[in-house]
Amino acid sequence: MITVRYKGTAVANAAVYIKKGALTNPGLSPDQYDWTAITASDGRVTLTGVKPDNYFLHARAYIASESRYAEGDDSLIVRQRFRQNIYDVTIETH
């Protein structure tokens, strides 16, 4: 599960861009990422079927009260296990 927050508050409709095989910002435009997910009203998105690998996560959210976009990054290493992998990642945007 990925949660996008701005100043501690969950952000709905934030775009989360996911790049497989990277742990640092690859400097790509949004259309060059492997997946894009949009957060629900609670600021969360759940991904299923994610294979073991390194993933770079970039979030971009429009902050209406400030009339601007906020962005933030994180990375995740998904390991192969014999049980379900459950990760909870929070991306703080600035």
ChimeraX commands (.cxc) that place a marker at each C-alpha (Angstrom):
marker #1 position 0.00,0.00,0.00 radius 0.5
marker #1 position 1.25,3.47,-0.86 radius 0.5
marker #1 position -0.02,6.57,0.94 radius 0.5
marker #1 position 0.63,10.08,-0.37 radius 0.5
marker #1 position 0.67,12.87,2.20 radius 0.5
marker #1 position 1.15,16.61,2.15 radius 0.5
marker #1 position 1.95,18.30,5.47 radius 0.5
marker #1 position 0.80,15.12,7.22 radius 0.5
marker #1 position -2.58,14.94,5.48 radius 0.5
marker #1 position -3.49,12.21,2.99 radius 0.5
marker #1 position -3.97,13.48,-0.57 radius 0.5
marker #1 position -6.67,12.07,-2.85 radius 0.5
marker #1 position -6.18,11.85,-6.63 radius 0.5
marker #1 position -2.39,12.02,-6.41 radius 0.5
marker #1 position -0.48,10.35,-9.23 radius 0.5
marker #1 position 2.06,7.73,-8.16 radius 0.5
marker #1 position 4.59,6.88,-10.86 radius 0.5
marker #1 position 6.47,3.61,-10.48 radius 0.5
marker #1 position 9.75,2.65,-12.17 radius 0.5
marker #1 position 10.91,-0.96,-11.93 radius 0.5
marker #1 position 14.64,-1.60,-11.60 radius 0.5
marker #1 position 15.52,1.74,-9.97 radius 0.5
marker #1 position 16.06,2.96,-6.41 radius 0.5
marker #1 position 16.96,6.55,-7.27 radius 0.5
marker #1 position 15.24,9.14,-9.40 radius 0.5
marker #1 position 15.81,8.08,-13.01 radius 0.5
marker #1 position 15.02,11.61,-14.24 radius 0.5
marker #1 position 12.20,10.46,-16.49 radius 0.5
marker #1 position 9.07,12.18,-17.66 radius 0.5
marker #1 position 5.85,10.65,-16.26 radius 0.5
marker #1 position 5.07,8.80,-19.49 radius 0.5
marker #1 position 8.38,6.89,-19.23 radius 0.5
marker #1 position 7.54,5.17,-15.91 radius 0.5
marker #1 position 6.37,1.56,-15.92 radius 0.5
marker #1 position 3.09,2.15,-14.04 radius 0.5
marker #1 position 0.94,5.01,-12.87 radius 0.5
marker #1 position -1.60,4.70,-10.06 radius 0.5
marker #1 position -4.01,7.30,-8.65 radius 0.5
marker #1 position -4.70,7.52,-4.93 radius 0.5
marker #1 position -8.24,7.03,-3.60 radius 0.5
marker #1 position -10.08,9.48,-1.34 radius 0.5
marker #1 position -8.01,8.25,1.63 radius 0.5
marker #1 position -4.74,9.08,-0.17 radius 0.5
marker #1 position -3.89,5.41,-0.66 radius 0.5
marker #1 position -3.35,3.06,-3.54 radius 0.5
marker #1 position -2.83,-0.69,-3.32 radius 0.5
marker #1 position -0.69,-2.51,-5.85 radius 0.5
marker #1 position -1.00,-6.24,-6.42 radius 0.5
marker #1 position 1.12,-8.66,-8.40 radius 0.5
marker #1 position 4.33,-6.69,-7.87 radius 0.5
marker #1 position 7.32,-8.90,-8.64 radius 0.5
marker #1 position 10.54,-8.93,-6.60 radius 0.5
marker #1 position 12.76,-6.06,-7.75 radius 0.5
marker #1 position 13.77,-2.50,-6.92 radius 0.5
marker #1 position 11.15,0.21,-7.43 radius 0.5
marker #1 position 11.41,3.99,-7.49 radius 0.5
marker #1 position 8.19,5.80,-6.52 radius 0.5
marker #1 position 7.40,9.39,-7.47 radius 0.5
marker #1 position 4.21,11.10,-6.30 radius 0.5
marker #1 position 2.70,14.27,-7.71 radius 0.5
marker #1 position -0.36,15.87,-6.16 radius 0.5
marker #1 position -2.25,19.06,-6.88 radius 0.5
marker #1 position -2.74,21.09,-3.71 radius 0.5
marker #1 position -5.83,23.17,-4.44 radius 0.5
marker #1 position -5.53,25.34,-1.33 radius 0.5
marker #1 position -2.11,26.52,-2.55 radius 0.5
marker #1 position -2.81,26.34,-6.31 radius 0.5
marker #1 position 0.33,24.31,-6.94 radius 0.5
marker #1 position 1.69,20.79,-7.32 radius 0.5
marker #1 position 3.62,19.03,-4.57 radius 0.5
marker #1 position 5.99,16.16,-5.31 radius 0.5
marker #1 position 7.88,13.53,-3.35 radius 0.5
marker #1 position 9.93,10.37,-3.87 radius 0.5
marker #1 position 10.65,7.08,-2.17 radius 0.5
marker #1 position 12.03,3.69,-3.12 radius 0.5
marker #1 position 11.15,0.12,-2.29 radius 0.5
marker #1 position 12.90,-3.23,-2.51 radius 0.5
marker #1 position 10.44,-6.10,-2.96 radius 0.5
marker #1 position 11.96,-9.40,-1.96 radius 0.5
marker #1 position 10.88,-12.88,-2.98 radius 0.5
marker #1 position 9.13,-14.64,-0.12 radius 0.5
marker #1 position 7.02,-17.73,0.33 radius 0.5
marker #1 position 4.24,-15.72,1.92 radius 0.5
marker #1 position 2.46,-12.57,0.85 radius 0.5
marker #1 position 4.60,-9.45,0.66 radius 0.5
marker #1 position 2.93,-6.55,2.42 radius 0.5
marker #1 position 4.62,-3.17,2.31 radius 0.5
marker #1 position 3.28,0.13,3.60 radius 0.5
marker #1 position 5.06,3.11,2.03 radius 0.5
marker #1 position 4.25,6.75,2.77 radius 0.5
marker #1 position 5.45,9.42,0.35 radius 0.5
marker #1 position 5.63,12.90,1.87 radius 0.5
marker #1 position 5.25,15.57,-0.80 radius 0.5
marker #1 position 6.72,19.06,-0.58 radius 0.5
marker link #1:1,2 radius 0.2
marker link #1:2,3 radius 0.2
marker link #1:3,4 radius 0.2
marker link #1:4,5 radius 0.2
marker link #1:5,6 radius 0.2
marker link #1:6,7 radius 0.2
marker link #1:7,8 radius 0.2
marker link #1:8,9 radius 0.2
marker link #1:9,10 radius 0.2
marker link #1:10,11 radius 0.2
marker link #1:11,12 radius 0.2
marker link #1:12,13 radius 0.2
marker link #1:13,14 radius 0.2
marker link #1:14,15 radius 0.2
marker link #1:15,16 radius 0.2
marker link #1:16,17 radius 0.2
marker link #1:17,18 radius 0.2
marker link #1:18,19 radius 0.2
marker link #1:19,20 radius 0.2
marker link #1:20,21 radius 0.2
marker link #1:21,22 radius 0.2
marker link #1:22,23 radius 0.2
marker link #1:23,24 radius 0.2
marker link #1:24,25 radius 0.2
marker link #1:25,26 radius 0.2
marker link #1:26,27 radius 0.2
marker link #1:27,28 radius 0.2
marker link #1:28,29 radius 0.2
marker link #1:29,30 radius 0.2
marker link #1:30,31 radius 0.2
marker link #1:31,32 radius 0.2
marker link #1:32,33 radius 0.2
marker link #1:33,34 radius 0.2
marker link #1:34,35 radius 0.2
marker link #1:35,36 radius 0.2
marker link #1:36,37 radius 0.2
marker link #1:37,38 radius 0.2
marker link #1:38,39 radius 0.2
marker link #1:39,40 radius 0.2
marker link #1:40,41 radius 0.2
marker link #1:41,42 radius 0.2
marker link #1:42,43 radius 0.2
marker link #1:43,44 radius 0.2
marker link #1:44,45 radius 0.2
marker link #1:45,46 radius 0.2
marker link #1:46,47 radius 0.2
marker link #1:47,48 radius 0.2
marker link #1:48,49 radius 0.2
marker link #1:49,50 radius 0.2
marker link #1:50,51 radius 0.2
marker link #1:51,52 radius 0.2
marker link #1:52,53 radius 0.2
marker link #1:53,54 radius 0.2
marker link #1:54,55 radius 0.2
marker link #1:55,56 radius 0.2
marker link #1:56,57 radius 0.2
marker link #1:57,58 radius 0.2
marker link #1:58,59 radius 0.2
marker link #1:59,60 radius 0.2
marker link #1:60,61 radius 0.2
marker link #1:61,62 radius 0.2
marker link #1:62,63 radius 0.2
marker link #1:63,64 radius 0.2
marker link #1:64,65 radius 0.2
marker link #1:65,66 radius 0.2
marker link #1:66,67 radius 0.2
marker link #1:67,68 radius 0.2
marker link #1:68,69 radius 0.2
marker link #1:69,70 radius 0.2
marker link #1:70,71 radius 0.2
marker link #1:71,72 radius 0.2
marker link #1:72,73 radius 0.2
marker link #1:73,74 radius 0.2
marker link #1:74,75 radius 0.2
marker link #1:75,76 radius 0.2
marker link #1:76,77 radius 0.2
marker link #1:77,78 radius 0.2
marker link #1:78,79 radius 0.2
marker link #1:79,80 radius 0.2
marker link #1:80,81 radius 0.2
marker link #1:81,82 radius 0.2
marker link #1:82,83 radius 0.2
marker link #1:83,84 radius 0.2
marker link #1:84,85 radius 0.2
marker link #1:85,86 radius 0.2
marker link #1:86,87 radius 0.2
marker link #1:87,88 radius 0.2
marker link #1:88,89 radius 0.2
marker link #1:89,90 radius 0.2
marker link #1:90,91 radius 0.2
marker link #1:91,92 radius 0.2
marker link #1:92,93 radius 0.2
marker link #1:93,94 radius 0.2
view
